[in-house]
Amino acid sequence: MRLGLLGFPASLAQRVVGWASQVQPGWPEWRPSDPHLADAWMIHGGSVEVLGRDALVIRHPHGSGERLTLNRSEVDRPLAFASPLPEGFASAEFFEADNEKSVRHRLQRFEAWLRPLRTQFALGAQLVERLGQYKGGVVHITHDNKLLAVLDLDRWQTGLHIPARPVDLESAEWVRRPALANDIPSSFIRLPLHRVMWTYAVRTVRDVLPARYRQQTIYLRRIPRMPPRWYDDLHLLIMRELMLKPATLHELGVRTGAAAAELAHHLASLYFAGAITSDPDSARRAEPKVRRELVALQLDHAIPDAEMPTRAGHSELSAPSSILREAPHSPLRVATSRGPDSAVSVPFPDGR
């Protein structure tokens, strides 16, 4: 899981990261991340200024003149504030950053809140291992005679039982079903499978890039249908470079300056999201549409026809957790002062 630390002194941040990165049995590993891409935030209360009922300013990095604004009503992931909290500021989500037990307790609360995301990760891991066995059709994933997920591999969709636990998926049974068994129960989350695969590929520490992409020429086939803020700078750079000219992994390394392991990790997420191919004919047929979508992405517009997760038979707003309300931009904004008592936020130039 990706942890964003905001406003922490360097020594304290290093201590928190050290505790967070120690893997506990049955729990995920936490790694420090760009806050805009993080799954959860820890915010140092001593770096927070309160502007109003929901508006905050965070001095980040600690000790610098840079500031970020955050409106708590827009927050789309779990967060907690390290004490001391600013005067007049109330939050039930706080912890002691210099206390290992308090930090671990907070991380476990994050993990419980993020269960839908962790379950998607677990499903993505299973799909990577099993896709060679299932080229199409319908699959039901069950555990103790309880339906956890429905896979429609012809439409590339899945329905996921909301309370399902990652550990249940790891020991579940995969059962082929007739085509008419593709109905997704109304209480399940409906997700495009390429989003599940992306969720797994960007977070795994495994090298999951298929072998052919290490030798063959790589082509850009599509822009994945996801919120623009999900891409980091290297994802965007790879897609731009491949649109200009297809390349091998080695050539991409030369053109982007990225290390081989980092490049392979980013290519893997693009591959599982359906963005790249080694088939020149497939890329050639898609090229005009891909060019339009890449221009739209660079101009910071949402990708046309983007697919959003929903509960089956319900609107997106009825999703059980705000992790499914995926805004196109990070709620964090760069703050610029107009005066000693005022601030205005502006979006990041890269769309974050």
Contacts in CASP RR format, 6 or more apart in sequence:
PFRMAT RR
TARGET T0000
AUTHOR 0000-0000-0000
METHOD contacts of the structure
MODEL  1
MRLGLLGFPASLAQRVVGWASQVQPGWPEWRPSDPHLADAWMIHGGSVEV
LGRDALVIRHPHGSGERLTLNRSEVDRPLAFASPLPEGFASAEFFEADNE
KSVRHRLQRFEAWLRPLRTQFALGAQLVERLGQYKGGVVHITHDNKLLAV
LDLDRWQTGLHIPARPVDLESAEWVRRPALANDIPSSFIRLPLHRVMWTY
AVRTVRDVLPARYRQQTIYLRRIPRMPPRWYDDLHLLIMRELMLKPATLH
ELGVRTGAAAAELAHHLASLYFAGAITSDPDSARRAEPKVRRELVALQLD
HAIPDAEMPTRAGHSELSAPSSILREAPHSPLRVATSRGPDSAVSVPFPD
GR
1 28 0 8 1.000
1 29 0 8 1.000
1 30 0 8 1.000
1 31 0 8 1.000
1 39 0 8 1.000
1 40 0 8 1.000
1 110 0 8 1.000
1 111 0 8 1.000
1 114 0 8 1.000
1 117 0 8 1.000
1 118 0 8 1.000
1 203 0 8 1.000
2 30 0 8 1.000
2 31 0 8 1.000
2 32 0 8 1.000
2 33 0 8 1.000
2 37 0 8 1.000
2 38 0 8 1.000
2 39 0 8 1.000
2 40 0 8 1.000
2 203 0 8 1.000
3 17 0 8 1.000
3 20 0 8 1.000
3 30 0 8 1.000
3 31 0 8 1.000
3 32 0 8 1.000
3 33 0 8 1.000
3 38 0 8 1.000
3 39 0 8 1.000
3 40 0 8 1.000
3 41 0 8 1.000
3 42 0 8 1.000
3 107 0 8 1.000
4 32 0 8 1.000
4 33 0 8 1.000
4 34 0 8 1.000
4 35 0 8 1.000
4 38 0 8 1.000
4 40 0 8 1.000
4 41 0 8 1.000
4 42 0 8 1.000
5 13 0 8 1.000
5 16 0 8 1.000
5 17 0 8 1.000
5 32 0 8 1.000
5 35 0 8 1.000
5 41 0 8 1.000
5 42 0 8 1.000
5 44 0 8 1.000
6 35 0 8 1.000
6 41 0 8 1.000
6 42 0 8 1.000
6 43 0 8 1.000
6 44 0 8 1.000
6 47 0 8 1.000
6 58 0 8 1.000
6 60 0 8 1.000
6 68 0 8 1.000
7 43 0 8 1.000
7 44 0 8 1.000
7 45 0 8 1.000
7 46 0 8 1.000
7 47 0 8 1.000
7 58 0 8 1.000
7 59 0 8 1.000
7 60 0 8 1.000
7 61 0 8 1.000
7 62 0 8 1.000
8 16 0 8 1.000
8 42 0 8 1.000
8 44 0 8 1.000
8 47 0 8 1.000
8 62 0 8 1.000
8 82 0 8 1.000
8 97 0 8 1.000
9 44 0 8 1.000
9 62 0 8 1.000
9 63 0 8 1.000
10 62 0 8 1.000
12 44 0 8 1.000
12 82 0 8 1.000
12 97 0 8 1.000
12 98 0 8 1.000
13 32 0 8 1.000
13 62 0 8 1.000
15 97 0 8 1.000
15 98 0 8 1.000
16 42 0 8 1.000
16 97 0 8 1.000
16 103 0 8 1.000
17 32 0 8 1.000
19 100 0 8 1.000
19 103 0 8 1.000
19 104 0 8 1.000
20 30 0 8 1.000
20 31 0 8 1.000
20 32 0 8 1.000
20 103 0 8 1.000
20 107 0 8 1.000
21 29 0 8 1.000
21 30 0 8 1.000
21 31 0 8 1.000
23 29 0 8 1.000
24 104 0 8 1.000
26 167 0 8 1.000
27 107 0 8 1.000
27 108 0 8 1.000
27 111 0 8 1.000
28 111 0 8 1.000
28 118 0 8 1.000
28 121 0 8 1.000
29 205 0 8 1.000
30 107 0 8 1.000
33 39 0 8 1.000
34 232 0 8 1.000
35 41 0 8 1.000
35 60 0 8 1.000
35 330 0 8 1.000
35 332 0 8 1.000
36 229 0 8 1.000
36 330 0 8 1.000
36 332 0 8 1.000
36 348 0 8 1.000
36 352 0 8 1.000
37 229 0 8 1.000
37 230 0 8 1.000
37 232 0 8 1.000
38 77 0 8 1.000
39 77 0 8 1.000
39 78 0 8 1.000
39 110 0 8 1.000
39 114 0 8 1.000
39 117 0 8 1.000
40 77 0 8 1.000
40 78 0 8 1.000
40 79 0 8 1.000
40 80 0 8 1.000
40 110 0 8 1.000
40 113 0 8 1.000
40 114 0 8 1.000
41 77 0 8 1.000
41 78 0 8 1.000
41 79 0 8 1.000
41 80 0 8 1.000
42 79 0 8 1.000
42 80 0 8 1.000
42 81 0 8 1.000
42 82 0 8 1.000
42 95 0 8 1.000
42 97 0 8 1.000
42 106 0 8 1.000
43 58 0 8 1.000
43 79 0 8 1.000
43 80 0 8 1.000
43 81 0 8 1.000
43 82 0 8 1.000
44 62 0 8 1.000
44 81 0 8 1.000
44 82 0 8 1.000
44 97 0 8 1.000
45 81 0 8 1.000
45 82 0 8 1.000
45 83 0 8 1.000
45 84 0 8 1.000
45 85 0 8 1.000
45 86 0 8 1.000
45 89 0 8 1.000
46 82 0 8 1.000
46 84 0 8 1.000
46 85 0 8 1.000
46 86 0 8 1.000
47 58 0 8 1.000
47 59 0 8 1.000
47 60 0 8 1.000
47 62 0 8 1.000
48 56 0 8 1.000
48 57 0 8 1.000
48 58 0 8 1.000
48 59 0 8 1.000
48 81 0 8 1.000
48 85 0 8 1.000
48 86 0 8 1.000
48 89 0 8 1.000
49 56 0 8 1.000
49 57 0 8 1.000
49 58 0 8 1.000
49 59 0 8 1.000
49 86 0 8 1.000
50 56 0 8 1.000
50 86 0 8 1.000
50 88 0 8 1.000
50 89 0 8 1.000
51 57 0 8 1.000
51 69 0 8 1.000
51 343 0 8 1.000
54 71 0 8 1.000
54 72 0 8 1.000
54 73 0 8 1.000
55 69 0 8 1.000
55 70 0 8 1.000
55 71 0 8 1.000
55 72 0 8 1.000
56 69 0 8 1.000
56 70 0 8 1.000
56 71 0 8 1.000
56 72 0 8 1.000
57 67 0 8 1.000
57 68 0 8 1.000
57 69 0 8 1.000
57 70 0 8 1.000
57 335 0 8 1.000
57 343 0 8 1.000
58 67 0 8 1.000
58 68 0 8 1.000
58 69 0 8 1.000
58 70 0 8 1.000
58 332 0 8 1.000
59 65 0 8 1.000
59 66 0 8 1.000
59 67 0 8 1.000
60 66 0 8 1.000
60 67 0 8 1.000
60 68 0 8 1.000
66 334 0 8 1.000
67 334 0 8 1.000
67 335 0 8 1.000
67 337 0 8 1.000
67 343 0 8 1.000
68 332 0 8 1.000
68 333 0 8 1.000
68 334 0 8 1.000
68 335 0 8 1.000
69 332 0 8 1.000
69 333 0 8 1.000
69 334 0 8 1.000
69 335 0 8 1.000
69 343 0 8 1.000
69 345 0 8 1.000
70 331 0 8 1.000
70 332 0 8 1.000
70 333 0 8 1.000
71 331 0 8 1.000
74 327 0 8 1.000
74 331 0 8 1.000
75 322 0 8 1.000
75 331 0 8 1.000
76 322 0 8 1.000
76 323 0 8 1.000
76 325 0 8 1.000
76 326 0 8 1.000
76 327 0 8 1.000
76 331 0 8 1.000
77 114 0 8 1.000
77 322 0 8 1.000
77 323 0 8 1.000
78 93 0 8 1.000
78 109 0 8 1.000
78 110 0 8 1.000
78 113 0 8 1.000
78 114 0 8 1.000
79 93 0 8 1.000
80 91 0 8 1.000
80 93 0 8 1.000
80 94 0 8 1.000
80 95 0 8 1.000
80 106 0 8 1.000
80 109 0 8 1.000
80 110 0 8 1.000
81 89 0 8 1.000
81 91 0 8 1.000
81 93 0 8 1.000
81 94 0 8 1.000
81 95 0 8 1.000
82 94 0 8 1.000
82 95 0 8 1.000
82 96 0 8 1.000
82 97 0 8 1.000
83 94 0 8 1.000
83 95 0 8 1.000
83 96 0 8 1.000
83 97 0 8 1.000
85 91 0 8 1.000
85 94 0 8 1.000
93 106 0 8 1.000
93 109 0 8 1.000
95 102 0 8 1.000
95 103 0 8 1.000
95 105 0 8 1.000
95 106 0 8 1.000
96 102 0 8 1.000
96 103 0 8 1.000
97 103 0 8 1.000
111 118 0 8 1.000
113 321 0 8 1.000
113 323 0 8 1.000
114 323 0 8 1.000
115 163 0 8 1.000
115 165 0 8 1.000
115 166 0 8 1.000
116 160 0 8 1.000
116 162 0 8 1.000
116 189 0 8 1.000
116 320 0 8 1.000
116 321 0 8 1.000
116 323 0 8 1.000
116 324 0 8 1.000
117 199 0 8 1.000
117 323 0 8 1.000
118 166 0 8 1.000
119 160 0 8 1.000
119 164 0 8 1.000
119 165 0 8 1.000
119 166 0 8 1.000
119 169 0 8 1.000
120 160 0 8 1.000
120 191 0 8 1.000
120 195 0 8 1.000
120 196 0 8 1.000
120 199 0 8 1.000
120 200 0 8 1.000
121 166 0 8 1.000
121 199 0 8 1.000
121 200 0 8 1.000
121 203 0 8 1.000
121 204 0 8 1.000
122 166 0 8 1.000
122 167 0 8 1.000
122 169 0 8 1.000
122 170 0 8 1.000
123 141 0 8 1.000
123 149 0 8 1.000
123 158 0 8 1.000
123 160 0 8 1.000
123 169 0 8 1.000
123 196 0 8 1.000
123 200 0 8 1.000
124 196 0 8 1.000
124 197 0 8 1.000
124 199 0 8 1.000
124 200 0 8 1.000
125 200 0 8 1.000
125 204 0 8 1.000
126 141 0 8 1.000
126 169 0 8 1.000
126 170 0 8 1.000
126 172 0 8 1.000
126 174 0 8 1.000
127 193 0 8 1.000
127 196 0 8 1.000
127 197 0 8 1.000
127 200 0 8 1.000
128 197 0 8 1.000
128 200 0 8 1.000
128 208 0 8 1.000
128 272 0 8 1.000
130 174 0 8 1.000
134 151 0 8 1.000
134 153 0 8 1.000
134 174 0 8 1.000
134 176 0 8 1.000
135 153 0 8 1.000
136 153 0 8 1.000
136 154 0 8 1.000
137 152 0 8 1.000
137 153 0 8 1.000
137 154 0 8 1.000
137 176 0 8 1.000
137 179 0 8 1.000
137 182 0 8 1.000
138 150 0 8 1.000
138 151 0 8 1.000
138 152 0 8 1.000
138 153 0 8 1.000
138 154 0 8 1.000
138 176 0 8 1.000
138 177 0 8 1.000
138 178 0 8 1.000
138 179 0 8 1.000
138 181 0 8 1.000
138 182 0 8 1.000
139 150 0 8 1.000
139 151 0 8 1.000
139 153 0 8 1.000
139 174 0 8 1.000
139 175 0 8 1.000
139 176 0 8 1.000
139 177 0 8 1.000
140 147 0 8 1.000
140 149 0 8 1.000
140 150 0 8 1.000
140 151 0 8 1.000
140 174 0 8 1.000
140 175 0 8 1.000
140 177 0 8 1.000
140 181 0 8 1.000
141 147 0 8 1.000
141 148 0 8 1.000
141 149 0 8 1.000
141 150 0 8 1.000
141 151 0 8 1.000
141 169 0 8 1.000
141 172 0 8 1.000
141 173 0 8 1.000
141 174 0 8 1.000
141 175 0 8 1.000
142 148 0 8 1.000
142 172 0 8 1.000
142 173 0 8 1.000
142 175 0 8 1.000
143 168 0 8 1.000
143 169 0 8 1.000
143 171 0 8 1.000
143 172 0 8 1.000
143 173 0 8 1.000
146 161 0 8 1.000
147 161 0 8 1.000
147 185 0 8 1.000
148 160 0 8 1.000
148 161 0 8 1.000
148 164 0 8 1.000
148 168 0 8 1.000
148 169 0 8 1.000
148 172 0 8 1.000
149 158 0 8 1.000
149 159 0 8 1.000
149 160 0 8 1.000
149 161 0 8 1.000
149 164 0 8 1.000
149 169 0 8 1.000
149 172 0 8 1.000
149 188 0 8 1.000
150 158 0 8 1.000
150 159 0 8 1.000
150 181 0 8 1.000
150 182 0 8 1.000
150 183 0 8 1.000
150 184 0 8 1.000
150 185 0 8 1.000
150 188 0 8 1.000
151 157 0 8 1.000
151 158 0 8 1.000
151 159 0 8 1.000
151 193 0 8 1.000
152 158 0 8 1.000
152 182 0 8 1.000
152 184 0 8 1.000
153 193 0 8 1.000
154 179 0 8 1.000
154 182 0 8 1.000
155 182 0 8 1.000
156 192 0 8 1.000
156 193 0 8 1.000
156 194 0 8 1.000
157 184 0 8 1.000
157 190 0 8 1.000
157 191 0 8 1.000
157 192 0 8 1.000
157 193 0 8 1.000
158 190 0 8 1.000
158 191 0 8 1.000
158 192 0 8 1.000
158 193 0 8 1.000
158 196 0 8 1.000
159 184 0 8 1.000
159 185 0 8 1.000
159 188 0 8 1.000
159 189 0 8 1.000
159 190 0 8 1.000
159 191 0 8 1.000
159 312 0 8 1.000
160 188 0 8 1.000
160 189 0 8 1.000
160 191 0 8 1.000
161 185 0 8 1.000
161 187 0 8 1.000
161 188 0 8 1.000
162 187 0 8 1.000
162 188 0 8 1.000
162 189 0 8 1.000
162 311 0 8 1.000
162 320 0 8 1.000
184 190 0 8 1.000
184 312 0 8 1.000
185 312 0 8 1.000
186 311 0 8 1.000
186 312 0 8 1.000
186 313 0 8 1.000
186 314 0 8 1.000
187 311 0 8 1.000
187 312 0 8 1.000
188 311 0 8 1.000
188 312 0 8 1.000
189 309 0 8 1.000
189 310 0 8 1.000
189 311 0 8 1.000
189 312 0 8 1.000
189 319 0 8 1.000
189 320 0 8 1.000
189 324 0 8 1.000
190 309 0 8 1.000
190 310 0 8 1.000
190 311 0 8 1.000
190 312 0 8 1.000
190 313 0 8 1.000
191 309 0 8 1.000
192 225 0 8 1.000
192 307 0 8 1.000
192 309 0 8 1.000
194 224 0 8 1.000
194 225 0 8 1.000
194 272 0 8 1.000
194 273 0 8 1.000
194 274 0 8 1.000
195 225 0 8 1.000
195 226 0 8 1.000
195 273 0 8 1.000
195 307 0 8 1.000
195 309 0 8 1.000
197 272 0 8 1.000
197 273 0 8 1.000
198 224 0 8 1.000
198 226 0 8 1.000
198 230 0 8 1.000
198 269 0 8 1.000
198 272 0 8 1.000
198 273 0 8 1.000
200 272 0 8 1.000
201 208 0 8 1.000
201 265 0 8 1.000
201 268 0 8 1.000
201 269 0 8 1.000
201 271 0 8 1.000
201 272 0 8 1.000
201 273 0 8 1.000
202 230 0 8 1.000
202 269 0 8 1.000
207 261 0 8 1.000
207 264 0 8 1.000
207 265 0 8 1.000
207 268 0 8 1.000
208 268 0 8 1.000
208 272 0 8 1.000
209 264 0 8 1.000
209 265 0 8 1.000
209 267 0 8 1.000
209 268 0 8 1.000
209 271 0 8 1.000
210 271 0 8 1.000
212 278 0 8 1.000
213 249 0 8 1.000
213 264 0 8 1.000
213 267 0 8 1.000
213 271 0 8 1.000
213 276 0 8 1.000
213 278 0 8 1.000
214 249 0 8 1.000
214 264 0 8 1.000
215 248 0 8 1.000
215 249 0 8 1.000
216 248 0 8 1.000
216 278 0 8 1.000
217 246 0 8 1.000
217 247 0 8 1.000
217 248 0 8 1.000
217 278 0 8 1.000
217 280 0 8 1.000
218 242 0 8 1.000
218 246 0 8 1.000
218 247 0 8 1.000
218 248 0 8 1.000
218 249 0 8 1.000
218 252 0 8 1.000
218 267 0 8 1.000
218 276 0 8 1.000
218 277 0 8 1.000
218 278 0 8 1.000
219 242 0 8 1.000
219 246 0 8 1.000
219 276 0 8 1.000
219 277 0 8 1.000
219 278 0 8 1.000
219 279 0 8 1.000
219 280 0 8 1.000
219 282 0 8 1.000
219 283 0 8 1.000
220 239 0 8 1.000
220 242 0 8 1.000
220 243 0 8 1.000
220 246 0 8 1.000
220 275 0 8 1.000
220 276 0 8 1.000
220 283 0 8 1.000
220 290 0 8 1.000
220 294 0 8 1.000
221 274 0 8 1.000
221 275 0 8 1.000
221 276 0 8 1.000
221 277 0 8 1.000
221 282 0 8 1.000
221 283 0 8 1.000
221 286 0 8 1.000
221 290 0 8 1.000
222 274 0 8 1.000
222 275 0 8 1.000
222 286 0 8 1.000
222 289 0 8 1.000
222 290 0 8 1.000
222 293 0 8 1.000
223 239 0 8 1.000
223 275 0 8 1.000
223 290 0 8 1.000
223 293 0 8 1.000
223 294 0 8 1.000
223 297 0 8 1.000
223 303 0 8 1.000
224 270 0 8 1.000
224 273 0 8 1.000
224 274 0 8 1.000
224 275 0 8 1.000
224 303 0 8 1.000
225 303 0 8 1.000
225 305 0 8 1.000
225 306 0 8 1.000
225 307 0 8 1.000
226 273 0 8 1.000
226 303 0 8 1.000
226 306 0 8 1.000
226 326 0 8 1.000
227 302 0 8 1.000
227 306 0 8 1.000
227 326 0 8 1.000
227 327 0 8 1.000
227 328 0 8 1.000
227 329 0 8 1.000
228 297 0 8 1.000
228 300 0 8 1.000
228 302 0 8 1.000
228 303 0 8 1.000
228 328 0 8 1.000
228 329 0 8 1.000
228 351 0 8 1.000
229 327 0 8 1.000
229 328 0 8 1.000
229 329 0 8 1.000
229 330 0 8 1.000
229 351 0 8 1.000
229 352 0 8 1.000
231 297 0 8 1.000
232 266 0 8 1.000
233 350 0 8 1.000
234 256 0 8 1.000
234 258 0 8 1.000
234 262 0 8 1.000
234 263 0 8 1.000
234 266 0 8 1.000
235 266 0 8 1.000
235 269 0 8 1.000
235 270 0 8 1.000
236 297 0 8 1.000
236 298 0 8 1.000
236 350 0 8 1.000
237 256 0 8 1.000
237 258 0 8 1.000
238 252 0 8 1.000
238 256 0 8 1.000
238 263 0 8 1.000
238 266 0 8 1.000
238 267 0 8 1.000
238 270 0 8 1.000
239 270 0 8 1.000
239 275 0 8 1.000
239 294 0 8 1.000
239 297 0 8 1.000
240 294 0 8 1.000
240 298 0 8 1.000
241 247 0 8 1.000
241 252 0 8 1.000
241 255 0 8 1.000
241 256 0 8 1.000
242 252 0 8 1.000
242 276 0 8 1.000
243 290 0 8 1.000
243 291 0 8 1.000
243 294 0 8 1.000
246 280 0 8 1.000
246 283 0 8 1.000
247 255 0 8 1.000
249 260 0 8 1.000
249 263 0 8 1.000
249 264 0 8 1.000
249 267 0 8 1.000
252 258 0 8 1.000
252 263 0 8 1.000
252 267 0 8 1.000
253 260 0 8 1.000
253 263 0 8 1.000
256 263 0 8 1.000
258 266 0 8 1.000
267 276 0 8 1.000
270 276 0 8 1.000
277 283 0 8 1.000
283 290 0 8 1.000
293 303 0 8 1.000
293 304 0 8 1.000
296 302 0 8 1.000
296 303 0 8 1.000
296 304 0 8 1.000
297 303 0 8 1.000
300 347 0 8 1.000
300 351 0 8 1.000
302 328 0 8 1.000
308 316 0 8 1.000
308 324 0 8 1.000
308 326 0 8 1.000
309 316 0 8 1.000
309 319 0 8 1.000
309 324 0 8 1.000
309 326 0 8 1.000
310 316 0 8 1.000
310 318 0 8 1.000
310 319 0 8 1.000
310 324 0 8 1.000
311 318 0 8 1.000
311 319 0 8 1.000
311 320 0 8 1.000
316 324 0 8 1.000
316 325 0 8 1.000
317 325 0 8 1.000
319 325 0 8 1.000
329 347 0 8 1.000
329 348 0 8 1.000
329 351 0 8 1.000
329 352 0 8 1.000
330 348 0 8 1.000
330 352 0 8 1.000
332 352 0 8 1.000
333 345 0 8 1.000
333 346 0 8 1.000
333 347 0 8 1.000
333 348 0 8 1.000
334 345 0 8 1.000
334 346 0 8 1.000
334 347 0 8 1.000
334 348 0 8 1.000
335 343 0 8 1.000
335 344 0 8 1.000
335 345 0 8 1.000
336 343 0 8 1.000
336 344 0 8 1.000
336 345 0 8 1.000
336 346 0 8 1.000
337 343 0 8 1.000
337 344 0 8 1.000
338 344 0 8 1.000
END
